[in-house]
Structures are given as structure tokens and as C-alpha cells.
């Protein structure tokens, strides 16, 4: 197994955990402000990082739902509500982008400088995004646990 395959597997596991959050979050929590942020906005924020950093070309970046004033960088409370379906559609786009990233970058290229920021490697970007995703997944899972939702499954790389 190559470094590329391992890195891809781990970031896709993070996206699987995000999908579990989306599916398990009851409607009464979806738009509540908990832990400083609206619940779905935190999921949007978690996906905004990979949307930006997993690009393989240095082109203009447009934040998702920019016309709706939902503030993916958490700088303000959202002015509109995103539905689970909207977030699920974005989730699919993020997975497609991740697959494209790993299709274009092999194990050797992972160690080369990013086209977006040449002071870090592509592997640094992957690790940073995994850490960022896991941070927000953990935050959201703690909100769900406090609401009595405890059936969130840990996804591991063993395939169990």
C-alpha cells in the first residue's frame, strides 16, 4: 500500500464520520447554537477547509453558499439556514474533490510543496485537514452526546 493510499483512506474516514454526524443529528439540534456556533455551520466549516486546501491548481476560491451569508469561516452567525440535503450535497462535492486530489498526486508528490502555499507539502495539507476535521467532528459529537445521542460509530482503518 502506498503513502498516497493510506493518506486518502484516513481523510475519507473523516468524511465518513462527518456523514454520520449529518445523519444522526436530530432536526431540533441542527440549527441550534451550541458550543459557540450553529451546529450545521460547524460541519460546513469543517468541509470548507478541504474544499480550499485539496485543490491542485491555484485558482480563485469561492466559499460554498456565498450568496446565502452562512459564513463558513465562523466569523458571524449565519443569516440563513442550510438544510441537511444542502450539506449532504456539499459533502459529496468534498469527497469528489478529495478523490480527484489523490488521483492527481502520487506518494512522491505528497512530499512536494503545495501549489497553494509552497512553504508546506501536500502531505502537510492532508494531515492538517485530517486534524481540522477531527477537531470539529469531536466538537459536534460532544454536543450530540450531551443531547443523549450516543450511537455514533467510530470508523477505523481496519475495516471493522
C-alpha positions in Angstrom: 0.0 0.0 0.0 1.3 3.4 -0.9 1.6 6.6 1.2 -1.0 8.1 -1.1 -3.5 5.3 -0.5 -3.0 5.5 3.3 -3.4 9.3 3.4 -6.5 9.0 1.2 -8.0 6.3 3.4 -7.6 8.4 6.5 -9.1 11.6 5.1 -12.0 9.6 3.7 -12.6 8.1 7.1 -13.0 11.7 8.4 -15.6 12.4 5.7 -17.4 9.2 6.8 -17.5 10.5 10.3 -19.0 13.8 9.1 -21.6 11.9 7.2 -22.5 10.0 10.4 -22.9 13.4 12.2 -25.2 14.7 9.5 -27.3 11.6 9.5 -27.5 11.3 13.3 -28.2 14.9 14.1 -31.9 15.4 15.0 -33.7 18.4 13.5 -34.1 20.1 16.8 -30.3 20.3 17.2 -29.4 21.0 13.5 -29.9 24.8 13.7 -29.2 25.3 17.4 -26.2 27.4 18.6 -24.1 25.1 20.7 -20.6 25.5 21.9 -20.4 28.9 20.3 -21.6 28.1 16.8 -24.7 26.9 15.0 -24.4 23.1 14.7 -24.6 22.8 10.9 -22.3 25.8 10.5 -19.6 23.9 12.2 -20.0 21.0 9.8 -19.9 23.5 6.9 -16.7 25.0 8.4 -15.1 21.6 8.7 -15.7 20.9 5.0 -14.6 24.4 3.9 -11.0 23.6 4.8 -10.7 20.6 2.4 -12.6 22.5 -0.3 -9.9 25.1 -0.2 -6.8 23.1 0.5 -7.4 20.0 -1.6 -7.3 22.0 -4.8 -4.5 21.1 -7.2 -4.5 24.4 -9.0 -4.1 27.9 -7.7 -7.3 29.5 -8.8 -9.9 31.7 -7.2 -11.7 30.1 -4.3 -15.3 30.8 -3.8 -16.8 29.7 -0.5 -19.8 27.4 -0.7 -23.2 29.1 -0.4 -21.5 32.5 -0.6 -24.8 34.1 -1.7 -26.6 32.9 1.5 -24.4 34.6 4.1 -23.8 31.5 6.1 -20.2 32.3 7.0 -18.3 29.1 6.6 -15.3 30.6 8.4 -17.5 31.1 11.5 -16.9 34.8 11.6 -20.6 35.5 12.2 -23.8 33.7 13.0 -25.4 32.6 9.7 -28.2 34.7 8.3 -29.8 31.7 6.6 -30.3 28.0 7.4 -28.7 25.2 5.4 -30.7 22.0 5.2 -29.2 18.6 5.7 -29.7 18.0 2.0 -27.6 21.1 1.1 -24.9 19.9 3.5 -25.0 16.4 2.1 -24.7 17.7 -1.4 -21.6 19.7 -0.3 -20.3 16.6 1.4 -20.4 14.7 -1.9 -18.5 17.5 -3.6 -15.8 17.4 -0.9 -15.4 13.7 -1.3 -15.2 14.1 -5.1 -12.5 16.8 -4.6 -10.5 14.6 -2.3 -10.7 11.7 -4.7 -9.5 14.0 -7.5 -6.7 15.3 -5.3 -5.4 11.8 -4.7 -5.8 10.8 -8.3 -3.6 13.7 -9.4 -1.0 13.4 -6.6 1.0 10.3 -6.0 3.1 9.3 -3.0 6.2 11.2 -4.3 4.1 14.4 -5.0 2.7 14.2 -1.4 6.2 15.2 -0.2 6.4 18.2 -2.7 5.4 21.7 -2.0 1.7 22.6 -2.3 0.7 24.7 -5.4 -1.4 26.7 -3.0 1.2 27.5 -0.4 4.8 26.5 -1.2 6.0 26.6 2.4 4.2 23.3 3.2 4.0 20.0 1.5 0.9 18.3 0.1 1.2 15.8 2.9 1.2 18.6 5.4 -2.1 19.8 3.9 -3.6 16.3 4.2 -2.5 15.9 7.8 -3.8 19.5 8.7 -7.1 18.7 7.1 -7.5 15.4 9.0 -6.7 17.2 12.3 -9.1 20.0 11.4 -11.9 17.6 10.5 -11.3 15.5 13.6 -11.4 18.6 15.9 -14.8 19.7 14.5 -16.2 16.1 14.4 -15.3 15.7 18.1 -16.9 19.1 19.0 -20.1 18.1 17.2 -20.1 14.6 18.7 -19.8 16.1 22.2 -22.9 18.2 21.5 -24.8 15.1 20.4 -23.6 13.1 23.4 -24.9 15.8 25.7 -28.2 15.5 24.0 -28.3 11.7 24.7 -27.2 10.6 21.2 -24.5 8.0 21.9 -24.7 5.7 18.9 -22.1 7.5 16.8 -19.8 4.8 15.4 -16.1 5.1 15.4 -14.7 4.5 11.9 -11.3 2.8 11.8 -8.9 1.9 9.0 -9.1 -1.8 9.8 -12.4 -2.1 8.0 -14.3 -3.4 11.1 
